[in-house]
Amino acid sequence: MTKNIPVLYKKFCAVVCEHDGDKITIQFQTAPASPGGKKAQYATQKVREKDIVPLNTTPCSSLDALLLYTDGTLSAKIAEAYELLASDDETARAPLSFAELADLIDASLSPDAVWCLFNSLTASLEFSLDESALKTGTLAFIPRTADEIEAIKKKQYAKEHEQEIHDAFIARLKERKLLPEDAAFMVEVENVALCRTEKSKVMVETGVTQSPEKAHKLLLETGIWDMTKNPYPTRYGLSMNSAKEGLGTPPEEERLDVPQVAYAIDNEWSADPDDAVAFDGTYLWVHIADPACFVKPDSSIDKVARNKGTTLYLPEGAVRMLAEESLTDYALGLQERSRALSFRILLNEDNSIAECAVFKTFVNVQRLTYAQATEQKDSPELKPLFEIARRNLERRKKSGATNIEMPEIHMSVDPETKKVSIAPLERYEADAMVCEMMLLAGEGAAYFAMNNRIPFPYVSQDAPELPSEVLPGLAGQFKLLRCMHKRSVGITPAMHAGLGLALYSQVTSPLRRYSDLIAHQQLRAFLDGQKLIDKDTMLERISQGDAASIAARKASRLSETHWKLIYLLQNPEWQGTAVCIDIKDSSTALLMIPSLAMQATIKGIANVSLNQEFTVRARNIDITTQEVEFYTVQS
């Protein structure tokens, strides 16, 4: 390179002093002259040719001439060049080399002016430096679109008038009359409403208490959020996206072929059948989906499942613990043959478990709804299952099992209209039958794990202190419910008093419960003669999964209440029957509204009795605090 060729070195202006072989000596300024008389500072450096980018092919007068050159007309000339390019559709967005652009702006430009031109282009609205080209040693600029220029102008205006714009926004917010562009200023309020932060300067300036409920209310009042917005999963730190990483094709491995048909019995809207049952004349078979054949302990999929704890079921849809696309290969009855982890159970005459064996299997599965299975309860295939279930319930009751039945509903939300639908959850005999089969599988798995000294997630519950007499109806069921203790998950076998079982573990839902998935991982490791997860690691992982599961249950419960209130707002003429389940004082009663599966406290009523029925309506609904006032009306 010729001496005094101007170059760009790490975006600094420099000139070539000497070119010796593959090394080039350049000079650049390290500090400018100061007004106090301090001279400019310079340095020289040996660089490789690839480390610099030429600004021009013609030598300049000197480095100082480059740095000191000014031209007040360049901005106008750059704008004129841009207008010429903008009129040509073919070149309007094509990168132009610095040399081409310099000729277009001013063909007679002095060699000493190139650094001034480079800075003017870099600072202009009309052009942006092509960073990708610069990495290859080419100096080029890209004309911006009109929209990009307008966006930059707005950004500059906002920066120059930041306080003025902010004050105008706060004034509009106080009047609850926001403009569409104000949504950007409300992000911090959303973060408070979603429990991502506790503080909001905007809320302080507006005179609103900094709480999730007040933030939620402010977002509704300003139209930033629609009333259907459900904040509760996010408040509990839960993702609203199902797991992404798919399980892949199940591995080929030796499996036992189970010849007879097994029945996957569930609600008609179920999309993830994970259990099926059958009786072969000797053994009860409970077949469970087998995702653990692919999900290895502490794998990336396992860690995601552990952090989720469970599939989050919301009225607006399910957020799955395992990837949605995995259901086809791993749920039961969705393929011609299903892979399962199967529990073969031999029962004693009193229906207690005499023997439980575990197999990796291929199973032929037929899907039935609870209604269909109930209709077929006397068929040769299903009748033995219903009989086993009846005997098992009797056995558990003798051991102190507490059976509680409170109203349940099925609620769904139309994804387009956000209209809420609520219907009573109809119970069938098949519901109870399948429940008993799952309890037998959990009990059998627990005994199998204990007998084989497998570190395992056991589920236990302390015995309740039940009243000597239980009232009939919902009041009696509510009394029993309040007597029950919370269940515990740990690695020590213990009684589950509420179920009337000396030993119990949950193993029947590995597609949607992490504790079930890790139980399957242990059982498979034992069957394959592989290393088991040790006790300490097992306890740590089930504790993490259980904590996430508890958060999911809380978010699910609050989400259900949210959508129930939306339902009442969408149906202002609603009225329904309520049943007194508890009397707090002479004028205050706790009611259960079966059609909503919802409790309500009503004050100001006298001479009320347990199980007394009322017709009620709703008013003063506040979805931000989840408060609603129910009042009695004449039926």
C-alpha positions as CSV (number, residue, x, y, z in Angstrom):
1,M,0.0,0.0,0.0
2,T,1.2,3.5,-0.8
3,K,2.2,5.9,2.0
4,N,-0.6,8.1,3.3
5,I,-3.4,5.8,2.0
6,P,-6.2,6.5,4.5
7,V,-7.5,3.2,6.2
8,L,-10.0,2.1,8.8
9,Y,-8.4,0.3,11.7
10,K,-10.8,-1.1,14.3
11,K,-13.1,1.8,13.2
12,F,-10.4,4.4,13.9
13,C,-8.9,6.6,11.2
14,A,-5.3,5.8,10.3
15,V,-2.8,6.3,7.5
16,V,-0.2,4.0,6.0
17,C,3.4,4.9,7.0
18,E,5.2,1.9,5.5
19,H,4.5,-1.3,3.7
20,D,7.2,-3.9,4.2
21,G,6.4,-7.4,3.0
22,D,3.4,-8.8,4.8
23,K,3.5,-6.1,7.5
24,I,2.1,-2.6,7.2
25,T,3.0,0.2,9.6
26,I,0.1,2.6,10.3
27,Q,-0.2,5.8,12.3
28,F,-3.4,6.7,14.2
29,Q,-4.4,9.2,16.9
30,T,-4.8,8.0,20.5
31,A,-5.9,11.3,22.0
32,P,-7.0,14.6,20.4
33,A,-5.6,18.0,21.2
34,S,-7.3,19.6,24.2
35,P,-8.6,23.3,24.4
36,G,-6.0,23.8,27.2
37,G,-3.1,23.5,24.8
38,K,-2.3,19.8,25.3
39,K,-1.1,18.4,22.0
40,A,-2.7,15.4,20.2
41,Q,-1.2,12.0,20.9
42,Y,-0.2,9.6,18.1
43,A,0.9,6.0,17.9
44,T,2.2,3.6,15.2
45,Q,1.4,0.0,14.9
46,K,2.5,-2.9,12.6
47,V,-0.6,-4.7,11.3
48,R,-1.5,-7.3,8.7
49,E,-3.3,-6.2,5.6
50,K,-6.5,-8.1,6.7
51,D,-6.6,-6.0,9.8
52,I,-7.3,-2.7,7.9
53,V,-9.8,-1.5,5.3
54,P,-8.8,1.2,2.8
55,L,-10.9,4.3,2.8
56,N,-9.5,5.5,-0.5
57,T,-6.9,4.4,-3.1
58,T,-5.5,8.0,-3.4
59,P,-3.1,9.2,-0.7
60,C,-4.2,12.0,1.6
61,S,-2.1,14.9,2.7
62,S,-1.6,13.7,6.3
63,L,-3.4,12.1,9.2
64,D,-4.1,15.5,10.7
65,A,-5.6,16.7,7.4
66,L,-8.0,13.7,7.5
67,L,-9.0,14.3,11.1
68,L,-9.4,18.1,10.8
69,Y,-11.3,18.2,7.5
70,T,-14.9,19.5,7.8
71,D,-17.6,20.1,5.2
72,G,-21.0,21.5,6.2
73,T,-22.6,20.6,2.9
74,L,-22.1,16.8,3.1
75,S,-25.4,16.1,4.9
76,A,-27.4,17.8,2.1
77,K,-25.4,16.0,-0.5
78,I,-25.9,12.6,1.2
79,A,-29.7,13.3,1.3
80,E,-29.6,14.1,-2.5
81,A,-27.8,10.9,-3.3
82,Y,-30.3,9.0,-1.3
83,E,-33.2,10.5,-3.2
84,L,-31.5,9.5,-6.5
85,L,-31.2,5.9,-5.2
86,A,-34.7,5.8,-3.7
87,S,-36.2,6.6,-7.2
88,D,-34.5,3.4,-8.6
89,D,-36.3,0.4,-7.2
90,E,-33.6,-2.0,-8.3
91,T,-30.8,-0.3,-6.3
92,A,-32.8,1.2,-3.5
93,R,-31.8,-1.5,-1.0
94,A,-28.6,-2.9,-2.6
95,P,-25.3,-2.2,-0.7
96,L,-23.0,0.3,-2.3
97,S,-19.3,0.4,-1.9
98,F,-17.9,3.4,-0.1
99,A,-16.1,4.5,-3.3
100,E,-19.3,4.3,-5.4
101,L,-21.2,6.2,-2.9
102,A,-18.4,8.9,-2.6
103,D,-18.6,9.4,-6.4
104,L,-22.4,9.7,-6.3
105,I,-22.3,12.2,-3.4
106,D,-19.4,14.4,-4.8
107,A,-17.1,13.1,-7.6
108,S,-14.7,16.0,-6.9
109,L,-14.3,15.2,-3.2
110,S,-10.8,15.8,-1.9
111,P,-8.8,12.7,-0.7
112,D,-8.5,14.5,2.7
113,A,-12.4,14.5,2.9
114,V,-12.9,10.7,3.0
115,W,-12.9,10.4,6.8
116,C,-15.3,13.2,7.1
117,L,-17.5,11.6,4.5
118,F,-17.3,8.2,6.3
119,N,-18.4,9.8,9.6
120,S,-21.2,11.7,7.9
121,L,-22.6,8.5,6.3
122,T,-22.3,6.6,9.5
123,A,-24.2,9.3,11.4
124,S,-26.8,9.8,8.6
125,L,-30.4,8.8,8.7
126,E,-30.3,7.6,5.1
127,F,-27.5,5.0,5.2
128,S,-26.2,2.3,7.5
129,L,-22.8,0.7,7.5
130,D,-22.8,-2.9,6.1
131,E,-21.2,-4.7,9.1
132,S,-21.2,-8.1,7.4
133,A,-19.2,-6.7,4.4
134,L,-16.8,-4.9,6.8
135,K,-15.9,-8.3,8.3
136,T,-14.7,-9.4,4.9
137,G,-12.6,-6.2,4.4
138,T,-15.1,-4.4,2.2
139,L,-16.4,-0.9,3.0
140,A,-20.0,-0.6,2.0
141,F,-23.3,1.2,3.0
142,I,-26.9,0.1,2.7
143,P,-29.7,2.7,2.0
144,R,-32.4,2.6,4.7
145,T,-36.0,2.2,3.9
146,A,-38.4,5.1,4.6
147,D,-39.9,3.1,7.5
148,E,-36.5,2.6,9.0
149,I,-35.7,6.3,8.7
150,E,-39.1,7.2,10.3
151,A,-38.4,4.8,13.2
152,I,-35.0,6.4,13.8
153,K,-36.5,9.8,13.8
154,K,-39.1,8.7,16.3
155,K,-36.4,7.2,18.5
156,Q,-34.4,10.4,18.3
157,Y,-37.4,12.5,19.1
158,A,-38.3,10.3,22.1
159,K,-34.7,10.6,23.4
160,E,-34.7,14.4,23.0
161,H,-38.2,14.8,24.6
162,E,-38.1,11.9,27.0
163,Q,-39.4,13.7,30.1
164,E,-42.1,15.5,28.1
165,I,-43.3,12.3,26.6
166,H,-43.3,10.5,29.9
167,D,-45.2,13.2,31.7
168,A,-47.9,13.2,28.9
169,F,-48.1,9.4,29.3
170,I,-48.6,9.6,33.1
171,A,-51.3,12.2,32.6
172,R,-53.2,10.0,30.1
173,L,-52.7,7.0,32.4
174,K,-54.3,8.9,35.4
175,E,-57.3,9.5,33.2
176,R,-57.2,5.8,31.9
177,K,-57.1,7.1,28.3
178,L,-54.0,5.6,26.8
179,L,-52.8,5.7,23.1
180,P,-51.8,2.5,21.3
181,E,-48.1,3.4,21.6
182,D,-48.4,3.7,25.4
183,A,-48.4,-0.1,25.7
184,A,-44.6,0.0,25.6
185,F,-44.6,2.1,28.9
186,M,-46.9,-0.4,30.6
187,V,-44.5,-3.3,30.5
188,E,-43.3,-2.7,34.0
189,V,-46.9,-2.7,35.2
190,E,-47.4,-6.0,33.5
191,N,-44.3,-7.3,35.2
192,V,-45.8,-6.4,38.6
193,A,-49.1,-8.1,37.6
194,L,-47.3,-11.2,36.6
195,C,-45.1,-11.2,39.8
196,R,-41.9,-10.8,37.8
197,T,-41.0,-7.7,39.9
198,E,-42.5,-5.9,43.0
199,K,-41.8,-2.4,41.9
200,S,-43.1,0.0,39.2
201,K,-42.2,3.6,38.9
202,V,-45.2,4.1,36.7
203,M,-47.6,2.8,39.4
204,V,-46.0,5.1,42.0
205,E,-46.3,8.1,39.7
206,T,-49.9,7.2,39.0
207,G,-50.8,6.8,42.7
208,V,-51.6,3.1,42.4
209,T,-50.5,0.6,45.1
210,Q,-47.7,-1.7,43.9
211,S,-49.4,-5.1,44.1
212,P,-50.2,-7.8,41.5
213,E,-53.9,-7.2,42.0
214,K,-53.7,-3.4,41.6
215,A,-51.5,-3.8,38.5
216,H,-53.9,-6.3,37.0
217,K,-56.8,-3.8,37.6
218,L,-54.8,-1.0,36.0
219,L,-54.1,-3.1,32.9
220,L,-57.8,-3.9,32.6
221,E,-58.9,-0.3,33.1
222,T,-56.5,0.9,30.4
223,G,-57.4,-1.9,27.9
224,I,-53.8,-3.2,27.8
225,W,-55.2,-6.5,29.0
226,D,-58.5,-8.1,28.1
227,M,-60.5,-9.4,31.1
228,T,-59.9,-13.0,29.9
229,K,-56.1,-12.6,30.5
230,N,-55.1,-15.4,32.9
231,P,-52.0,-14.3,34.9
232,Y,-51.8,-17.1,37.4
233,P,-49.5,-19.6,35.7
234,T,-46.9,-16.9,35.0
235,R,-47.3,-15.6,38.6
236,Y,-46.2,-19.1,39.8
237,G,-43.2,-19.1,37.5
238,L,-44.8,-21.6,35.1
239,S,-44.2,-21.7,31.4
240,M,-47.3,-21.6,29.2
241,N,-45.5,-23.7,26.5
242,S,-45.4,-27.5,26.5
243,A,-42.1,-29.2,26.5
244,K,-40.4,-28.8,23.1
245,E,-37.8,-31.6,22.9
246,G,-39.5,-34.7,21.4
247,L,-38.9,-38.1,22.7
248,G,-38.1,-39.6,19.4
249,T,-38.9,-43.1,18.2
250,P,-39.1,-45.7,21.0
251,P,-36.0,-47.9,21.1
252,E,-36.1,-51.4,19.9
253,E,-35.9,-53.8,22.9
254,E,-37.2,-57.1,24.0
255,R,-40.8,-56.9,25.2
256,L,-43.4,-59.5,26.3
257,D,-46.3,-59.8,23.9
258,V,-49.6,-59.7,26.0
259,P,-52.2,-61.4,23.8
260,Q,-55.5,-60.2,25.2
261,V,-57.0,-56.8,24.5
262,A,-56.6,-54.2,27.3
263,Y,-59.0,-51.2,27.7
264,A,-57.9,-47.6,28.0
265,I,-60.9,-46.0,29.7
266,D,-61.1,-42.2,30.1
267,N,-63.2,-39.0,29.5
268,E,-64.3,-38.5,26.0
269,W,-62.0,-35.4,25.7
270,S,-58.9,-37.2,26.9
271,A,-56.0,-36.8,24.4
272,D,-53.2,-38.6,26.4
273,P,-54.4,-42.1,27.4
274,D,-51.7,-43.5,29.6
275,D,-53.3,-46.5,31.2
276,A,-55.2,-49.6,30.2
277,V,-56.6,-52.6,32.1
278,A,-57.5,-56.2,31.5
279,F,-58.1,-59.5,33.4
280,D,-56.9,-62.8,31.9
281,G,-58.8,-65.1,34.3
282,T,-55.9,-65.3,36.7
283,Y,-54.1,-62.0,36.7
284,L,-55.1,-58.4,36.7
285,W,-53.0,-56.5,34.2
286,V,-52.5,-52.7,34.4
287,H,-50.6,-51.4,31.5
288,I,-49.0,-48.0,31.7
289,A,-47.5,-45.8,29.0
290,D,-43.7,-46.2,28.8
291,P,-42.0,-42.9,28.1
292,A,-39.2,-43.9,30.4
293,C,-37.9,-46.3,27.7
294,F,-36.6,-43.1,26.0
295,V,-36.3,-40.5,28.8
296,K,-33.1,-41.4,30.7
297,P,-32.5,-40.1,34.2
298,D,-31.0,-36.6,34.3
299,S,-31.3,-36.2,30.5
300,S,-32.4,-32.8,29.1
301,I,-36.0,-34.1,28.7
302,D,-35.9,-35.5,32.2
303,K,-34.7,-32.1,33.6
304,V,-37.5,-30.2,31.8
305,A,-40.1,-32.7,33.1
306,R,-38.7,-32.3,36.6
307,N,-38.9,-28.5,36.4
308,K,-42.5,-28.7,35.2
309,G,-43.4,-31.4,37.8
310,T,-46.7,-32.2,36.0
311,T,-48.8,-31.4,33.0
312,L,-50.5,-28.1,33.7
313,Y,-54.2,-28.5,33.0
314,L,-56.0,-25.2,32.4
315,P,-59.5,-24.5,31.0
316,E,-57.8,-22.9,28.0
317,G,-55.7,-26.0,27.3
318,A,-52.9,-28.3,28.6
319,V,-49.3,-27.3,29.0
320,R,-47.6,-30.7,28.8
321,M,-44.7,-32.0,30.8
322,L,-43.6,-34.0,27.8
323,A,-43.7,-32.8,24.2
324,E,-47.1,-32.9,22.5
325,E,-45.8,-34.8,19.5
326,S,-44.6,-37.6,21.7
327,L,-48.2,-38.7,22.5
328,T,-48.6,-40.5,19.2
329,D,-45.7,-42.9,20.0
330,Y,-46.1,-43.2,23.7
331,A,-49.8,-42.8,24.7
332,L,-51.8,-46.1,24.8
333,G,-54.2,-47.0,22.0
334,L,-53.0,-44.5,19.4
335,Q,-51.0,-47.1,17.5
336,E,-51.9,-50.6,16.4
337,R,-49.7,-52.0,19.2
338,S,-48.7,-50.0,22.2
339,R,-45.5,-50.2,24.3
340,A,-46.2,-50.3,28.0
341,L,-44.7,-51.0,31.4
342,S,-47.1,-53.5,32.7
343,F,-48.0,-54.6,36.2
344,R,-49.3,-58.2,36.5
345,I,-51.1,-58.5,39.8
346,L,-52.3,-61.7,41.5
347,L,-55.0,-61.1,44.1
348,N,-55.9,-62.9,47.3
349,E,-59.5,-63.8,48.1
350,D,-59.8,-60.6,50.1
351,N,-58.5,-58.6,47.1
352,S,-55.1,-57.9,48.8
353,I,-52.1,-58.2,46.6
354,A,-50.5,-61.7,46.7
355,E,-47.9,-61.0,43.9
356,C,-46.9,-58.2,41.6
357,A,-44.6,-58.6,38.6
358,V,-43.4,-55.9,36.2
359,F,-42.8,-56.4,32.5
360,K,-41.9,-54.4,29.5
361,T,-44.7,-55.3,27.0
362,F,-46.4,-54.9,23.7
363,V,-50.2,-54.5,24.2
364,N,-53.3,-54.4,22.0
365,V,-55.3,-51.5,23.4
366,Q,-58.9,-50.5,22.8
367,R,-60.1,-47.1,23.9
368,L,-63.4,-46.6,25.6
369,T,-65.1,-43.6,27.3
370,Y,-66.4,-44.0,30.8
371,A,-69.9,-44.0,29.4
372,Q,-69.1,-46.8,27.0
373,A,-67.3,-48.9,29.6
374,T,-70.2,-48.5,32.0
375,E,-72.7,-49.7,29.3
376,Q,-70.4,-52.8,28.8
377,K,-69.9,-53.5,32.5
378,D,-71.6,-56.9,32.2
379,S,-69.5,-58.0,29.2
380,P,-67.2,-61.0,29.7
381,E,-64.2,-58.7,29.2
382,L,-65.2,-55.9,31.7
383,K,-67.3,-57.7,34.3
384,P,-64.4,-59.2,36.2
385,L,-62.8,-55.7,36.4
386,F,-65.9,-54.2,37.9
387,E,-66.0,-57.1,40.4
388,I,-62.4,-56.7,41.4
389,A,-63.0,-52.9,41.8
390,R,-66.0,-53.6,44.1
391,R,-64.0,-56.0,46.3
392,N,-61.0,-53.6,46.4
393,L,-63.1,-50.7,47.6
394,E,-64.6,-52.9,50.4
395,R,-61.1,-53.9,51.4
396,R,-59.9,-50.3,51.6
397,K,-62.9,-49.2,53.5
398,K,-62.2,-51.9,56.1
399,S,-58.7,-50.5,56.4
400,G,-60.1,-47.0,57.1
401,A,-60.2,-45.5,53.6
402,T,-62.2,-42.2,53.4
403,N,-64.2,-41.8,50.2
404,I,-65.1,-38.1,49.6
405,E,-67.3,-36.9,46.7
406,M,-67.6,-33.2,46.1
407,P,-69.1,-31.6,42.9
408,E,-66.8,-31.6,39.9
409,I,-67.2,-29.8,36.5
410,H,-65.7,-29.8,33.1
411,M,-64.7,-26.3,31.9
412,S,-63.4,-25.3,28.5
413,V,-62.5,-22.0,26.8
414,D,-63.0,-21.4,23.1
415,P,-59.5,-20.3,21.8
416,E,-61.0,-17.8,19.4
417,T,-64.0,-16.2,21.2
418,K,-62.7,-16.9,24.8
419,K,-66.3,-18.0,25.6
420,V,-66.3,-20.2,28.7
421,S,-68.4,-23.5,28.8
422,I,-69.1,-25.2,32.1
423,A,-70.9,-28.6,32.5
424,P,-71.3,-30.9,35.5
425,L,-68.8,-33.8,35.3
426,E,-71.0,-36.8,35.1
427,R,-69.8,-39.8,37.1
428,Y,-70.0,-43.3,35.8
429,E,-69.4,-46.7,37.4
430,A,-66.4,-47.0,35.2
431,D,-64.8,-44.0,36.8
432,A,-64.7,-45.8,40.1
433,M,-63.6,-49.0,38.5
434,V,-60.6,-47.4,36.8
435,C,-59.7,-45.6,40.0
436,E,-59.5,-48.9,41.9
437,M,-57.3,-50.4,39.1
438,M,-54.9,-47.5,39.4
439,L,-54.8,-47.9,43.1
440,L,-54.0,-51.6,42.8
441,A,-51.2,-50.8,40.3
442,G,-49.7,-48.1,42.7
443,E,-50.0,-50.5,45.6
444,G,-48.4,-53.4,43.7
445,A,-45.5,-51.2,42.4
446,A,-44.8,-50.0,46.0
447,Y,-44.6,-53.6,47.3
448,F,-42.4,-54.6,44.3
449,A,-40.0,-51.7,45.0
450,M,-39.9,-52.3,48.7
451,N,-39.3,-56.1,48.3
452,N,-36.5,-55.5,45.8
453,R,-35.0,-52.6,47.8
454,I,-35.4,-50.1,45.0
455,P,-35.2,-46.4,46.0
456,F,-38.7,-45.3,45.1
457,P,-41.2,-42.4,45.5
458,Y,-43.8,-43.5,48.0
459,V,-46.9,-41.5,48.7
460,S,-48.3,-41.4,52.2
461,Q,-50.9,-39.6,54.3
462,D,-51.4,-39.4,58.0
463,A,-54.7,-40.8,59.5
464,P,-57.4,-38.1,59.9
465,E,-59.4,-37.6,63.0
466,L,-62.9,-38.3,61.7
467,P,-66.1,-37.3,63.5
468,S,-68.1,-40.1,65.1
469,E,-71.1,-39.3,63.0
470,V,-71.0,-38.0,59.4
471,L,-73.9,-36.0,58.1
472,P,-75.4,-37.0,54.8
473,G,-75.1,-34.8,51.7
474,L,-72.5,-32.2,50.8
475,A,-72.2,-30.9,54.4
476,G,-71.0,-34.3,55.5
477,Q,-68.5,-34.6,52.6
478,F,-67.1,-31.2,53.3
479,K,-66.6,-32.1,57.0
480,L,-64.7,-35.2,56.0
481,L,-62.6,-33.1,53.5
482,R,-61.5,-30.7,56.3
483,C,-60.4,-33.6,58.4
484,M,-57.9,-34.9,55.8
485,H,-54.2,-34.2,56.1
486,K,-51.9,-33.3,53.1
487,R,-50.3,-36.2,51.4
488,S,-46.5,-36.6,51.3
489,V,-44.0,-37.9,48.7
490,G,-40.8,-39.4,50.0
491,I,-38.5,-42.4,49.8
492,T,-39.7,-44.1,53.0
493,P,-42.6,-46.6,52.8
494,A,-45.5,-45.4,54.9
495,M,-49.3,-45.8,55.1
496,H,-51.7,-43.8,53.0
497,A,-54.5,-43.6,55.6
498,G,-56.9,-41.7,53.3
499,L,-56.8,-44.6,50.7
500,G,-56.7,-47.3,53.4
501,L,-53.4,-48.7,52.0
502,A,-50.4,-49.8,54.0
503,L,-48.1,-48.9,51.1
504,Y,-48.7,-46.8,48.0
505,S,-46.9,-45.2,45.1
506,Q,-48.2,-43.3,42.0
507,V,-47.0,-45.0,38.8
508,T,-50.0,-44.7,36.4
509,S,-49.4,-41.3,34.8
510,P,-45.7,-41.0,33.6
511,L,-46.8,-38.9,30.6
512,R,-48.1,-36.2,32.9
513,R,-46.5,-36.6,36.4
514,Y,-42.8,-36.5,37.1
515,S,-43.0,-38.7,40.2
516,D,-44.5,-41.4,38.1
517,L,-41.9,-41.0,35.4
518,I,-39.0,-41.3,37.8
519,A,-40.7,-44.4,39.4
520,H,-40.7,-46.0,35.9
521,Q,-37.1,-45.1,35.4
522,Q,-36.2,-47.0,38.6
523,L,-38.4,-50.0,37.7
524,R,-36.8,-50.2,34.2
525,A,-33.3,-49.9,35.6
526,F,-34.0,-52.8,38.0
527,L,-35.5,-55.0,35.2
528,D,-32.5,-54.3,32.9
529,G,-29.9,-54.8,35.7
530,Q,-28.7,-51.2,35.4
531,K,-27.5,-48.8,38.1
532,L,-30.4,-47.4,40.2
533,I,-30.8,-43.8,41.2
534,D,-29.5,-43.7,44.8
535,K,-31.7,-42.7,47.7
536,D,-30.3,-39.2,48.2
537,T,-30.6,-38.3,44.5
538,M,-34.0,-39.8,44.3
539,L,-35.2,-37.7,47.3
540,E,-33.7,-34.6,45.7
541,R,-35.4,-35.2,42.4
542,I,-38.8,-36.1,43.6
543,S,-38.7,-33.1,46.0
544,Q,-38.0,-30.8,43.1
545,G,-40.7,-32.4,40.9
546,D,-43.2,-32.3,43.8
547,A,-42.5,-28.6,44.5
548,A,-43.1,-27.8,40.8
549,S,-46.3,-29.9,40.9
550,I,-47.6,-28.1,43.9
551,A,-47.1,-24.7,42.1
552,A,-48.9,-26.1,39.1
553,R,-51.9,-27.3,41.2
554,K,-52.1,-23.8,42.8
555,A,-51.9,-22.1,39.4
556,S,-54.5,-24.5,38.0
557,R,-56.9,-23.9,40.9
558,L,-56.6,-20.1,40.6
559,S,-57.0,-20.3,36.9
560,E,-60.2,-22.3,37.2
561,T,-61.6,-19.6,39.6
562,H,-60.5,-16.9,37.1
563,W,-62.5,-18.6,34.3
564,K,-65.5,-19.2,36.5
565,L,-65.7,-15.5,37.2
566,I,-65.3,-14.8,33.4
567,Y,-68.2,-17.2,32.9
568,L,-70.3,-15.3,35.3
569,L,-69.4,-12.0,33.6
570,Q,-70.3,-13.5,30.2
571,N,-73.6,-14.8,31.6
572,P,-75.0,-11.9,33.8
573,E,-78.4,-13.6,34.1
574,W,-77.0,-16.8,35.6
575,Q,-78.5,-18.2,38.7
576,G,-78.0,-21.6,40.3
577,T,-78.6,-23.8,43.4
578,A,-76.3,-23.5,46.4
579,V,-76.1,-25.9,49.3
580,C,-75.1,-24.9,52.9
581,I,-72.0,-27.0,53.8
582,D,-70.9,-25.1,56.9
583,I,-72.3,-22.5,59.4
584,K,-69.8,-19.9,60.5
585,D,-72.0,-18.0,62.9
586,S,-75.7,-17.1,63.3
587,S,-75.9,-15.1,60.1
588,T,-73.0,-16.4,58.0
589,A,-72.9,-19.6,56.0
590,L,-70.5,-21.3,53.6
591,L,-72.3,-22.6,50.5
592,M,-71.3,-25.0,47.8
593,I,-72.6,-24.2,44.2
594,P,-72.5,-27.6,42.5
595,S,-73.0,-26.3,39.0
596,L,-69.8,-24.2,39.4
597,A,-68.0,-26.5,41.9
598,M,-67.4,-23.3,43.8
599,Q,-67.7,-22.2,47.4
600,A,-69.3,-18.9,48.5
601,T,-69.7,-17.2,51.8
602,I,-73.1,-15.5,52.3
603,K,-73.8,-13.1,55.2
604,G,-77.1,-11.9,56.6
605,I,-79.1,-15.0,56.5
606,A,-80.8,-16.4,59.6
607,N,-82.0,-19.8,60.7
608,V,-79.9,-21.6,58.1
609,S,-79.3,-25.4,58.4
610,L,-76.7,-27.7,56.9
611,N,-77.6,-29.1,53.5
612,Q,-80.3,-26.4,53.1
613,E,-80.6,-25.3,49.5
614,F,-80.8,-21.7,48.1
615,T,-81.1,-20.2,44.7
616,V,-78.2,-17.7,44.2
617,R,-77.0,-15.1,41.8
618,A,-73.7,-13.2,41.5
619,R,-72.8,-9.5,41.6
620,N,-69.7,-7.3,42.3
621,I,-67.4,-9.6,40.4
622,D,-63.7,-8.6,40.6
623,I,-61.5,-10.9,38.6
624,T,-58.3,-9.1,39.9
625,T,-58.9,-10.1,43.5
626,Q,-61.1,-13.2,42.6
627,E,-63.9,-11.8,44.8
628,V,-67.5,-12.2,44.0
629,E,-70.7,-11.6,46.0
630,F,-73.4,-14.2,45.8
631,Y,-76.8,-13.4,47.1
632,T,-80.0,-15.4,47.5
633,V,-83.0,-14.9,45.3
634,Q,-86.5,-16.4,45.3
635,S,-86.6,-19.5,43.0
